[in-house]
Amino acid sequence: MTSPLTSPAPVIGVPQRPMTRSTRNAVLGGVCAGLAVRLGVREQVVRIIVSLSVLFFGAGLLIYMGAWVWVPRWGEDRSVAQRLVGSRRESHIILLAFLGALVALLALGDFAKHWSGVASWPLLLGVVAVVAVWFGSSRDERNHLQDVVNATPILGASSARGWRALAWRFVPGIVLLVIGLETLRQLGGVWGGAFHAVVGAGALALGAAILLAPWWLDSVRDLSRERRERVRVEERAKLVAHVHDSVLQTLTLIEKAAHSPTDVVRLARAQERELRHWLFAPEHAQSRDDSHDSFAQQLRGIESDVESAYGVTVELVIVGDCPGDTRIAALTAATREAAINAAKWSQVSHLSIYGEVEPTSVSVFVRDTGVGFDLDHVAEDRHGITQSIVGRVSAHGGRADVRSIPGQGTEVRMSMSRSGVSV
Amino acid sequence: MTQPRVFLVDDHELIRSGIRTEISRDVDIIGEADEVEAAIELILERLPDVVLLDVHMPHGGGLAVLCAVGERAPSVRFLALSVSDAAADVISVVRAGARGYVTKNILGPDLVDAIYRVHDGDVVFSPRLAGFVLDAFSLSSSGPAPSGIDPDLDQLTPRERQVLRLIARGYIYRDIARELDISTKTVESHVSSVLRKLQLSTRHQLSNWASERRLV
């Protein structure tokens, strides 16, 4: 059985085993989404129940963090806990986090009790679990978490700039919040005498924010514009560096090859092609993995190979594109033979390759306007090549024929129905 | 037969001098310009028969020249000359009124031939342009036609498609005529009709097609 690329969606009423943490619709650890799949219920239902259960002395928090640590993520074979147990350094960090949180809780003493009530113990364990998750998660999951952190209002922007900046803002902010809450409580409770004070303070803060907003937005906008500029400049610098480097090398080679016109043309063509790909189809220039090349990419490869090997000009025109498979591979292999054949025998320095992808079929035409040959009276070696082109294509259910008129040129026409399409 | 009066627009001196040496024996070069503003002014002043126009230039490129001159001097014909592989640029120049598109590595005699053709009111389609156009129309033919537009403008006839395919395969007009058993004049009229469709079709797909194509 092959596994799907993304973790499964819940099928209502059908529980699925085993439980995994979802990667498809994960807010934090994918626990709720995973639980929904396991139980066969809607994700929202699980989310609401878990959120509500947090109110019961933090039970929901414990369940959530417990599942995060013990249940493996979808597509991974080990859970966070298993990963941590395997590493001595990481388990020490968890122990330290636990002790640190414990000391903090005891030091805050009473305060913690009336502030967060009975929930302080689950909270402590929750903090430890968060640390555990951070250190024990796989790289993939860490990326996901980093995204979550970046999208969080308070943690967001600063985490991108480093933890030091976050601490500078976070620690004073939390301390002030706690002091504020504490003062209000002593004034007679948030909803008691302090209510007016809160409303007043809120209005004041809001007013100030509205007044300062334009200035703040401007500075944010400036920053992002600056960032965009910088990216653009960097991109251009990269391009210029590449262009300069390869063009300079080619120029040197051309100087050395000045006595041989064929070599000069070949070098210039190769450089031109490379630059074109860089400027107009950067995504193609960067792919070097032949096995996943699309039809168009394979033809471009043939263009450059034939041009540099035989010093001819190939006029390549492609209409449409499709992913490569075994039939496309057979078609392009035959195209390569036909092009090499034309380059070797036609006695002209120019040949055309036209590839077209249609809804049901793919065709390639290789044409030269050279000497041509009489199909009935060909030299044995040429005949063999022609046979092998036709053979390759028809072995995969395609059609190929060669038309040649002595003195007027040769054209090889090949077409192949596309895989998975019935003609 | 009098030589056509040709005006050269290209921001690279090297390219201009190269083109000059290749075509100066067969055509009458009446001026050249290396930037958009000067080109517009001089073309309007001298009214050449054919303008050889570089697609890529600073300050708006060939498109700016085409738009500025096209309205005020409709008799001037343009042949776009470019090293560009960017389909969107080429299509937009042709839509703006250029009568053809050739790449700069075209050989001297072929370029002269193309200039004469444009001068005679014909259209010059290079294989690459034919490929771009086939691509554009094959994409735009999917999806419903917007109302109020002649639906014929949005589709190529099977014959036009055949002609374009043959151009893309490297056939010259004479070969196409022989292959399809029609006259060279008929081939020319098919190509002109394709050009007209390309320029008049208002399907947004045609203009946006190049960007869509990258996503495919």
Interface residues (C-beta under 8 A of the other chain):
Chain A: E272 R276 L279 F280 A281 E283 T313 E315 V317 I318 V319 G320 D321 L351 S352 Y354 E356 E358 F365 R367 T369 E411
Chain B: V83 S84 D85 A86 N105 P127 R128 A130 G131 L134 D135 S138 R165 A168 R169 G170 Y171 R214 V216
